[in-house]
Amino acid sequence: MSGSNSTTAAEARKAPKGPRPVTRMLQPIDSGESQWVRVRWKTDRRICDVKVVVWGDDEVEINYPGDREFTSFSRGDSLGKGKTDFTAFRVEADYDRSSWALLEARISFTDCGRNAPARSKDTTLMLPVRS
């Protein structure tokens, strides 16, 4: 029995994690100013049809390139296994003091197969805001 449990644990460690930020810490921005920020992503499996949507609290406004409702990678909407690329969006945080804005990001993607179902993962990003 213990042999099968260790095999299961080993398989779980090797299971693909999918796309995730290289770091959850974003570059600092100035309060009240709309600025571009980037999130660098990595993945341990090929992903396609990538869309990233970001949101925050009432004091945070998010805008995407090209007046879209989402952002994607700088080189297209796919990312190969072991590769990195970034997504970018404009953010304005109106805080009256230096603070941290916690942003939520949802990355939606497929595994690139024909008729592959869409999947999504959520992650929290930390944005330093200077007053």
PETASUL-V572687 format. One record per backbone hydrogen bond with DSSP energy under -1.0 kcal/mol. NH is the residue of the N-H (numbers start at 1). CO is the residue of the C=O. If there is no record, write none. Layout:
nh=NH co=CO
nh=NH co=CO
//
This chain:
nh=5 co=1
nh=6 co=2
nh=7 co=3
nh=8 co=4
nh=9 co=5
nh=10 co=6
nh=11 co=7
nh=12 co=8
nh=13 co=9
nh=14 co=10
nh=15 co=11
nh=20 co=42
nh=22 co=40
nh=26 co=126
nh=29 co=128
nh=31 co=130
nh=32 co=93
nh=33 co=30
nh=35 co=91
nh=37 co=89
nh=39 co=87
nh=41 co=85
nh=42 co=20
nh=47 co=79
nh=48 co=110
nh=50 co=77
nh=51 co=108
nh=52 co=71
nh=53 co=106
nh=55 co=104
nh=60 co=57
nh=61 co=92
nh=63 co=90
nh=67 co=64
nh=68 co=65
nh=71 co=52
nh=74 co=86
nh=76 co=73
nh=79 co=47
nh=82 co=43
nh=83 co=80
nh=85 co=41
nh=87 co=39
nh=89 co=37
nh=90 co=63
nh=91 co=35
nh=92 co=61
nh=94 co=59
nh=95 co=93
nh=99 co=129
nh=101 co=127
nh=103 co=125
nh=104 co=55
nh=105 co=123
nh=106 co=53
nh=107 co=121
nh=108 co=51
nh=109 co=119
nh=110 co=48
nh=116 co=113
nh=119 co=109
nh=121 co=107
nh=123 co=105
nh=125 co=103
nh=126 co=24
nh=127 co=101
nh=129 co=99
nh=130 co=29
//
